[in-house]
């Protein structure tokens, strides 16, 4: 994982979860961070804006979108692939 991408995504997630970035770790799930579906939408919008990408509209269904949101680290990897111009890997 690229530290700059990871740090930026952790910052976005922490802001939405109302936590300090140091409290957010790559192996944590959004549920563990207290983010509900509305929080997920806000995180996705912020990620799209920060990285100038379009997250698949059905990201909450990884089997259909191949954008894995199972953990903070999975989100970072999916964004890195999108930045590199590759399709996100299947979950």
C-alpha positions in Angstrom: 0.0 0.0 0.0 1.2 3.5 -0.8 1.5 5.4 2.5 0.1 8.7 1.0 -3.0 7.0 -0.3 -3.5 5.0 2.9 -3.0 8.1 5.0 -5.5 10.1 3.0 -8.1 7.4 3.1 -7.6 6.9 6.9 -8.0 10.6 7.4 -11.3 10.6 5.4 -12.6 7.6 7.3 -11.5 9.0 10.7 -13.2 12.3 10.0 -16.5 10.6 9.1 -16.2 8.2 12.1 -15.3 11.2 14.4 -12.1 9.5 15.4 -8.4 10.4 15.5 -6.6 9.0 12.4 -4.3 7.1 14.8 -7.3 5.1 16.0 -8.0 3.8 12.4 -6.0 0.8 11.3 -6.0 -1.0 7.9 -7.5 -4.3 9.3 -10.5 -2.5 10.8 -14.0 -2.8 9.3 -16.3 0.1 8.8 -18.7 -1.5 11.3 -15.9 -1.6 13.9 -15.4 2.1 13.3 -19.1 2.8 13.8 -19.9 3.8 10.2 -23.4 3.0 9.0 -24.6 3.1 5.4 -24.9 6.9 5.3 -21.3 7.1 6.7 -20.1 4.8 4.0 -21.8 7.0 1.3 -20.0 10.1 2.8 -16.7 8.2 2.8 -17.1 7.1 -0.8 -18.0 10.7 -1.9 -14.9 12.1 -0.1 -12.7 9.4 -1.7 -14.0 10.1 -5.1 -13.4 13.8 -4.7 -9.9 13.4 -3.1 -8.6 11.0 -5.8 -10.7 12.1 -8.8 -12.1 8.6 -9.3 -15.6 7.0 -9.6 -16.3 4.3 -7.1 -18.8 1.8 -8.5 -22.4 2.7 -7.5 -22.9 -0.7 -5.9 -19.7 -0.7 -3.8 -21.6 -2.0 -0.8 -22.2 -5.3 -2.8 -18.6 -6.4 -3.5 -19.7 -9.5 -5.4 -21.3 -7.2 -8.0 -18.9 -4.2 -8.0 -15.6 -5.9 -7.2 -14.8 -2.9 -5.0 -14.0 -4.4 -1.6 -15.2 -2.5 1.4 -14.6 -5.2 3.9 -11.8 -3.3 5.7 -9.9 0.0 5.6 -7.0 -1.8 4.0 -9.3 -3.3 1.3 -10.6 0.1 0.5 -7.1 1.5 0.2 -6.1 -1.4 -2.2 -9.2 -0.8 -4.3 -8.5 2.9 -4.6 -4.9 2.3 -5.5 -6.0 0.0 -8.3 -8.4 2.6 -9.6 -5.8 5.3 -9.5 -3.5 3.0 -11.5 -6.2 2.7 -14.1 -7.0 -1.0 -13.2 -10.3 -2.4 -12.4 -10.7 -3.2 -8.7 -10.0 -6.9 -7.9 -12.8 -9.2 -7.1 -13.4 -9.6 -3.4 
